[in-house]
Amino acid sequence: MLGVDLVKISRIAQMMERFGKKALQRFLHPEEIELVKNEQTAAGFWATKEAVAKALGCGIGSECSFFDIKIYKTPKGAPKLSFSQKLVQKFNIEDASLSITHDGEYAIGVVALQSTTTDKIEQF
């Protein structure tokens, strides 16, 4: 399953200017907030969480909240994903890959999830 999201960095910057740390607390765990160096990082994290929800096919909401997804970094600084037990069980998530990038005005999150769900390809 694949999910991609693009966010304008200025949108997240405005949210951070208006609400301060509370803006980040709306979609990030405390450990994730510690990783945020600037609005580009925050925008990349937002895009990543939206991309996960898109890969799952449900969007951010009751089935998958921002707090069911956690971004962390390896010792070499590579971003990785972890999920709540609820999410892993509901969607049979086995593995996840993640890429975050930002350039100019935009941040992009790309997520690939491996699942044991056996959704069949629709035939015509």
Protein Blocks (a to p, Z undefined) as FASTA:
>chain_A
ZZdddddfklmmmmmmmnmmmlmmmmpcfklmmmpmbfklmmmmmmmmmmmmmmnonopa
jklcfklpccdddfkopacddddfklmmmnopabdcdddddehjbccdddddddfbfcdc
ddZZ
